[in-house]
Amino acid sequence: GSDLYELFGRYGAIRQIRLGDAPKTKGTAFVVFEEVADAKSALDHLNGFHLQERYIVVLFHMPSRQAAKADLAKREAELERLKAKHDIKDDA
């Protein structure tokens, strides 16, 4: 963990680093930067970097599309509920 803080910390302030410890996530780490520009800089400079006998792969986290769709559906339902509550009609 401390090696990751030292390496990634060169590119900006780190909010947290989470190391995978389950069988499926062993060998992975999630590095969260305070600023997205710092994350982009780390990605540009560290992808393929050799660290502790391994080459590291740096990727941005992308939320699953299903989660985004579920969130959109929830927001649309809330909008419809508020329209009904305040008697707002769509102009058609």
Backbone as ProteinMPNN parsed JSONL, in Angstrom:
{"seq_chain_A": "GSDLYELFGRYGAIRQIRLGDAPKTKGTAFVVFEEVADAKSALDHLNGFHLQERYIVVLFHMPSRQAAKADLAKREAELERLKAKHDIKDDA", "coords_chain_A": {"N_chain_A": [[0.794, -1.204, 0.0], [1.878, 1.297, 0.822], [3.794, 1.74, -1.121], [2.197, 2.22, -3.328], [0.906, 4.601, -2.577], [3.126, 6.281, -2.564], [3.994, 6.128, -5.267], [1.656, 6.829, -6.882], [0.997, 9.18, -5.617], [2.709, 11.083, -6.597], [1.416, 12.332, -8.614], [-0.695, 13.79, -7.683], [-3.048, 14.765, -5.072], [-4.197, 12.142, -3.067], [-7.221, 10.614, -2.3], [-8.023, 8.087, -1.332], [-6.789, 4.695, -1.167], [-7.673, 1.526, -2.096], [-7.105, -1.81, -1.533], [-7.512, -4.853, -3.232], [-8.667, -7.773, -1.686], [-10.082, -10.08, -1.781], [-10.487, -13.32, -3.34], [-11.224, -12.898, -6.035], [-10.473, -10.258, -6.498], [-7.832, -10.005, -5.811], [-4.611, -8.641, -6.119], [-5.376, -6.3, -7.266], [-5.94, -2.757, -7.138], [-7.632, 0.153, -6.064], [-7.344, 3.422, -6.762], [-8.096, 6.534, -5.592], [-8.274, 9.767, -6.544], [-8.186, 13.223, -5.498], [-8.654, 15.111, -7.477], [-9.833, 14.962, -10.815], [-8.147, 15.564, -12.957], [-5.643, 14.956, -11.967], [-5.864, 12.196, -11.739], [-6.052, 11.55, -14.437], [-3.509, 12.324, -15.305], [-1.919, 10.495, -13.864], [-2.828, 8.127, -15.039], [-1.923, 8.51, -17.685], [0.863, 8.514, -17.297], [1.552, 6.227, -15.791], [0.515, 3.841, -16.769], [1.424, 0.666, -17.636], [3.736, 0.807, -16.178], [6.496, -0.536, -14.381], [6.355, -2.21, -11.373], [7.29, -3.658, -8.423], [7.967, -6.286, -9.528], [5.926, -6.515, -11.374], [3.943, -5.384, -14.13], [1.962, -2.57, -14.169], [-1.478, -1.891, -14.793], [-3.414, 0.796, -15.604], [-6.566, 2.116, -15.258], [-9.55, 4.063, -15.804], [-12.281, 4.16, -13.548], [-15.384, 2.968, -14.491], [-18.704, 3.403, -14.03], [-21.204, 0.854, -13.98], [-23.365, 0.342, -16.762], [-25.928, -0.562, -16.279], [-26.424, 0.257, -13.656], [-26.42, 3.014, -14.042], [-28.657, 3.261, -15.71], [-30.663, 2.376, -13.981], [-30.559, 4.371, -12.064], [-31.343, 6.556, -13.619], [-33.969, 5.796, -14.252], [-35.082, 5.874, -11.697], [-34.845, 8.611, -11.102], [-36.501, 9.665, -13.108], [-38.972, 8.605, -12.314], [-39.277, 9.915, -9.86], [-39.477, 12.548, -10.769], [-41.917, 12.408, -12.174], [-43.612, 11.862, -10.023], [-43.377, 14.251, -8.558], [-44.413, 16.06, -10.436], [-47.075, 15.201, -10.523], [-47.826, 15.68, -7.86], [-47.676, 18.476, -7.687], [-49.409, 19.2, -9.601], [-48.545, 19.568, -12.312], [-48.544, 19.789, -15.729], [-47.445, 18.311, -18.773], [-46.643, 20.186, -21.662], [-48.068, 19.515, -24.701]], "CA_chain_A": [[0.0, 0.0, 0.0], [2.682, 2.52, 0.908], [4.428, 1.922, -2.433], [1.196, 2.818, -4.215], [0.758, 6.008, -2.179], [4.314, 7.001, -3.013], [4.005, 6.187, -6.729], [0.533, 7.592, -7.412], [0.992, 10.485, -4.977], [3.498, 12.011, -7.41], [0.555, 12.964, -9.608], [-1.714, 14.613, -7.044], [-3.556, 14.352, -3.76], [-4.963, 10.897, -3.086], [-8.276, 10.524, -1.283], [-7.908, 6.77, -0.71], [-6.372, 3.546, -1.962], [-8.28, 0.302, -1.584], [-6.474, -2.996, -2.086], [-8.385, -6.019, -3.339], [-8.195, -8.872, -0.847], [-10.882, -11.268, -2.073], [-9.858, -14.085, -4.419], [-11.522, -12.306, -7.35], [-9.865, -8.932, -6.639], [-6.442, -10.032, -5.363], [-3.706, -8.063, -7.113], [-5.932, -5.052, -7.793], [-6.032, -1.634, -6.21], [-8.423, 1.28, -6.533], [-6.726, 4.663, -6.302], [-9.051, 7.624, -5.758], [-7.634, 11.08, -6.445], [-9.048, 14.361, -5.181], [-8.96, 15.815, -8.724], [-9.85, 14.084, -11.985], [-6.979, 15.864, -13.788], [-4.532, 14.199, -11.396], [-6.082, 10.803, -12.13], [-5.711, 11.464, -15.86], [-2.056, 12.395, -15.391], [-1.405, 9.204, -13.394], [-3.132, 7.148, -16.084], [-1.029, 8.765, -18.822], [2.268, 8.251, -16.978], [1.828, 4.994, -15.07], [0.023, 2.649, -17.45], [2.555, -0.118, -18.102], [4.871, 1.026, -15.291], [6.966, -1.744, -13.693], [6.364, -2.022, -9.923], [7.35, -4.903, -7.646], [7.946, -7.476, -10.395], [4.701, -6.531, -12.186], [3.579, -4.206, -14.91], [0.632, -2.178, -13.715], [-2.452, -1.412, -15.767], [-4.178, 1.873, -14.984], [-7.823, 2.362, -15.962], [-10.558, 4.84, -15.091], [-13.459, 3.398, -13.129], [-16.583, 3.308, -15.251], [-19.878, 2.776, -13.415], [-21.909, -0.031, -14.912], [-24.481, 0.97, -17.484], [-27.181, -0.936, -15.622], [-26.604, 1.135, -12.503], [-26.782, 4.331, -14.564], [-30.038, 3.176, -16.188], [-31.535, 2.277, -12.811], [-30.582, 5.696, -11.469], [-32.16, 7.388, -14.506], [-35.365, 5.394, -14.06], [-35.482, 6.37, -10.377], [-35.009, 10.067, -11.204], [-37.692, 9.924, -13.922], [-40.134, 8.309, -11.474], [-39.382, 11.009, -8.889], [-39.967, 13.701, -11.52], [-43.349, 12.194, -12.418], [-44.293, 11.991, -8.731], [-43.425, 15.67, -8.236], [-45.362, 16.694, -11.372], [-48.43, 14.872, -10.074], [-48.048, 16.34, -6.576], [-47.854, 19.908, -7.894], [-50.353, 19.347, -10.725], [-47.819, 20.121, -13.471], [-48.841, 19.005, -16.931], [-46.521, 18.522, -19.891], [-47.228, 20.814, -22.842], [-47.918, 18.618, -25.848]], "C_chain_A": [[0.832, 1.262, 0.0], [3.404, 2.798, -0.407], [3.469, 2.597, -3.41], [0.96, 4.282, -3.873], [1.931, 6.831, -2.689], [4.303, 7.186, -4.531], [2.898, 7.081, -7.272], [0.481, 9.003, -6.83], [1.83, 11.516, -5.713], [2.627, 12.824, -8.363], [-0.574, 13.781, -9.001], [-2.156, 14.035, -5.717], [-4.454, 13.13, -3.901], [-5.982, 10.918, -1.962], [-8.192, 9.187, -0.564], [-7.35, 5.766, -1.7], [-6.981, 2.323, -1.299], [-7.647, -0.88, -2.3], [-7.462, -4.144, -2.111], [-7.825, -7.162, -2.512], [-9.02, -10.144, -1.02], [-10.211, -12.033, -3.216], [-10.06, -13.46, -5.804], [-10.797, -10.972, -7.571], [-8.402, -8.879, -6.205], [-5.541, -9.514, -6.482], [-4.228, -6.791, -7.749], [-5.913, -3.987, -6.704], [-6.874, -0.555, -6.875], [-7.841, 2.536, -5.914], [-7.695, 5.791, -6.614], [-8.324, 8.941, -5.51], [-8.659, 12.129, -6.063], [-9.516, 15.054, -6.459], [-8.87, 14.865, -9.913], [-8.645, 14.332, -12.893], [-5.749, 15.112, -13.278], [-4.647, 12.72, -11.756], [-5.697, 10.595, -13.589], [-4.204, 11.484, -16.049], [-1.418, 11.074, -14.955], [-1.64, 8.128, -14.44], [-2.16, 7.293, -17.247], [0.41, 8.339, -18.539], [2.543, 6.86, -16.413], [1.319, 3.725, -15.74], [1.214, 1.909, -18.054], [3.805, 0.028, -17.262], [5.222, -0.275, -14.564], [7.096, -1.461, -12.198], [6.332, -3.388, -9.256], [7.145, -6.149, -8.513], [6.695, -7.592, -11.26], [4.615, -5.263, -13.015], [2.17, -3.836, -14.501], [-0.197, -1.655, -14.883], [-3.322, -0.394, -15.043], [-5.396, 2.156, -15.861], [-8.679, 3.313, -15.132], [-11.678, 3.909, -14.688], [-14.661, 3.892, -13.925], [-17.774, 2.624, -14.578], [-20.62, 1.928, -14.438], [-23.084, 0.692, -15.552], [-25.814, 0.639, -16.842], [-27.45, -0.037, -14.424], [-27.02, 2.525, -12.955], [-28.226, 4.332, -15.053], [-31.02, 3.116, -15.024], [-31.656, 3.635, -12.141], [-31.451, 6.636, -12.3], [-33.643, 7.065, -14.322], [-35.895, 5.921, -12.732], [-35.726, 7.877, -10.425], [-36.234, 10.425, -12.036], [-38.964, 9.669, -13.118], [-40.357, 9.418, -10.454], [-39.922, 12.274, -9.562], [-41.466, 13.576, -11.769], [-44.149, 12.35, -11.127], [-44.438, 13.466, -8.356], [-44.379, 16.424, -9.157], [-46.792, 16.451, -10.917], [-48.764, 15.62, -8.775], [-48.363, 17.82, -6.757], [-48.733, 20.229, -9.102], [-49.684, 20.072, -11.922], [-48.084, 19.201, -14.651], [-47.838, 19.335, -18.014], [-47.267, 19.203, -21.024], [-46.99, 19.907, -24.038], [-48.556, 19.19, -27.075]], "O_chain_A": [[0.534, 2.202, -0.737], [3.607, 3.957, -0.771], [3.873, 3.437, -4.214], [0.827, 5.116, -4.768], [1.752, 7.944, -3.185], [4.573, 8.281, -5.024], [3.172, 7.999, -8.046], [-0.024, 9.921, -7.476], [1.675, 12.714, -5.475], [3.043, 13.872, -8.858], [-1.34, 14.406, -9.735], [-1.706, 12.97, -5.294], [-5.351, 13.092, -4.744], [-5.648, 11.206, -0.813], [-8.276, 9.134, 0.663], [-7.425, 5.959, -2.914], [-6.827, 2.109, -0.097], [-7.652, -0.943, -3.53], [-8.169, -4.387, -1.132], [-6.643, -7.489, -2.621], [-8.678, -11.181, -0.452], [-9.445, -11.447, -3.981], [-9.16, -13.497, -6.643], [-10.536, -10.597, -8.714], [-7.794, -7.809, -6.23], [-5.689, -9.898, -7.642], [-3.607, -6.253, -8.665], [-5.874, -4.29, -5.511], [-6.831, -0.376, -8.092], [-7.843, 2.699, -4.694], [-8.074, 5.985, -7.769], [-7.825, 9.196, -4.414], [-9.857, 11.948, -6.278], [-10.648, 15.533, -6.522], [-7.943, 14.061, -10.006], [-8.165, 13.399, -13.536], [-4.91, 14.682, -14.07], [-3.644, 12.068, -12.046], [-5.088, 9.584, -13.938], [-3.675, 10.735, -16.87], [-0.487, 10.589, -15.598], [-0.759, 7.31, -14.703], [-1.631, 6.296, -17.739], [1.101, 7.857, -19.436], [3.66, 6.36, -16.543], [1.669, 2.627, -15.307], [1.931, 2.46, -18.888], [4.837, -0.56, -17.586], [4.329, -1.028, -14.177], [7.855, -0.579, -11.796], [5.428, -4.183, -9.51], [6.256, -6.959, -8.254], [6.429, -8.656, -11.821], [5.145, -4.215, -12.645], [1.279, -4.685, -14.486], [0.324, -1.06, -15.826], [-3.898, -0.688, -13.996], [-5.265, 2.404, -17.06], [-8.553, 3.365, -13.909], [-11.993, 2.965, -15.412], [-14.912, 5.094, -14.013], [-17.847, 1.395, -14.557], [-20.653, 2.257, -15.624], [-23.712, 1.552, -14.935], [-26.732, 1.459, -16.853], [-28.587, 0.384, -14.206], [-27.875, 3.151, -12.33], [-28.948, 5.304, -14.833], [-32.085, 3.732, -15.072], [-32.74, 4.013, -11.697], [-32.214, 7.426, -11.744], [-34.473, 7.97, -14.245], [-37.039, 6.369, -12.656], [-36.701, 8.368, -9.856], [-36.939, 11.382, -11.714], [-39.927, 10.427, -13.224], [-41.496, 9.817, -10.208], [-40.737, 12.987, -8.977], [-42.205, 14.545, -11.59], [-45.246, 12.909, -11.14], [-45.497, 13.887, -7.89], [-45.081, 17.331, -8.709], [-47.62, 17.362, -10.919], [-49.873, 16.132, -8.622], [-49.222, 18.362, -6.061], [-48.794, 21.369, -9.562], [-50.21, 21.052, -12.449], [-47.873, 17.99, -14.575], [-47.425, 20.485, -18.165], [-48.405, 18.841, -21.32], [-45.849, 19.569, -24.353], [-48.524, 18.565, -28.136]]}, "name": "protein", "num_of_chains": 1, "seq": "GSDLYELFGRYGAIRQIRLGDAPKTKGTAFVVFEEVADAKSALDHLNGFHLQERYIVVLFHMPSRQAAKADLAKREAELERLKAKHDIKDDA"}
